[in-house]
Amino acid sequence: MNQFSQIILTEDLNQFLIKIEVKYIAFAQLNELLFETSGVVSFFNDVVDFEDFKEYLSNQNVKIDTISRTEFGDFQTNTDLSDKVVRRISSQAQNPTILFEPTFGEGNLLLAGLQEFNSIEKVIGVEIYKPYIWKTKFKILAYYLQNPSKNKPSITLYHESIFDFDLNNLARNTINDKILIIGNPPWVTNAQLTTLESDNLPRKSNFKNNAGLDAMTGKGNFDIGEYITQNLIRNFQNHQGCMAFLVKNIVIKNITFDQKRNNFLIKNLQKYHFDAKKEFNASVEASLFFCEFNSNSEYFCKEVNLDANKPFENTFGWINNKFVAIMEDYEIYANIDGICPFEWR
Ligand SMILES: C[S@@+](CC[C@H](N)C(=O)[O-])C[C@H]1O[C@@H](n2cnc3c(N)ncnc32)[C@H](O)[C@@H]1O
């Protein structure tokens, strides 16, 4: 796969590249110009990337190989869903100054966040797959060519695995900022990755600290999206701000369940339903998970609809020492002796 083959060269981009005489412009001058135009820091990382890009432009018939993206849990969020997500959480996110997308892919959620929040001063993104990085950079450039007067934060996009990225350092350097973490982490389990002989895994694969046999059997299996979500909460729970993450329903259930022992400083946990089959053509249930950081810990999650016009549904979570599927019903029947039928085991 040629690393540039995913770029969509719009008419604006073509005109821009002709105008700046991309074939002749010096590397440093080009990067400076691209920063002024798009906010993207070090648009071309080095001269080799730049030379490869020029070669790609002069030979657009480059052969595109199709490689399997299964090990990367690759379900890109379309632009409509991305816009819906940011609009739905907009009033709760309230003027974030930093936008962080930890596995930004083709960049639709990142761009939707950038467009929705004028308060953003800095964007940080991480992605493992280089063709998506180019696609996203050129999308951002195309956006600012169309909308030159829009808020233009400094945008740094890292080509790195989120498992190697220093979250702790980012958290330390942004502790005075109001953060919005937005994203859709990979939809793949460690068991699937083992079958694929993939090493796209965190180093600490037994992150739930299961003991002995549990760690070696089914209980040790986890979704890497869950690992990423928990790790982000662990690192950013002391920040002002919130996170909005598209994840499998089981991930949201597990995060709420594990709150009992994690006691993360999060509140207002919400699970926004949408049709995952329609949006991702995936035969797995998924929702938008939302929570606010830097608060007293809460141990329950409200289930609502992504479509704001559909009414409130219910709440699941911990009541006393029971993890309950529908807390509203449980409260009605809790005074009846014996085991409550709504307890979630
Ligand atoms: C479910 S897709 C979602 C992409 C994007 N966040 C969106 O909302 O459309 C997951 C993305 O994670 C990327 N990815 C997979 N493993 C990764 C890793 N270890 N570090 C960074 N990105 C990774 C994939 O390449 C893919 O783009």
The ligand as a Gaussian input file, in Angstrom:
#p B3LYP/6-31G(d) Opt

LIG

0 1
 C      -12.330000       1.693000      15.192000
 S      -11.134000       2.532000      14.193000
 C      -11.624000       4.192000      14.513000
 C      -10.821000       5.281000      13.902000
 C      -11.228000       6.701000      14.303000
 N      -11.003000       6.909000      15.705000
 C      -12.668000       6.971000      13.975000
 O      -13.414000       7.305000      14.874000
 O      -13.056000       6.818000      12.820000
 C       -9.689000       2.230000      15.147000
 C       -8.428000       2.903000      14.656000
 O       -7.391000       2.571000      15.564000
 C       -6.184000       2.435000      14.851000
 N       -5.292000       1.626000      15.686000
 C       -5.312000       0.287000      15.878000
 N       -4.362000      -0.076000      16.758000
 C       -3.726000       1.070000      17.133000
 C       -2.647000       1.359000      18.021000
 N       -2.039000       0.386000      18.677000
 N       -2.255000       2.645000      18.183000
 C       -2.879000       3.653000      17.489000
 N       -3.889000       3.440000      16.631000
 C       -4.324000       2.163000      16.456000
 C       -6.620000       1.764000      13.550000
 O       -5.654000       1.929000      12.526000
 C       -7.935000       2.489000      13.274000
 O       -7.724000       3.637000      12.517000

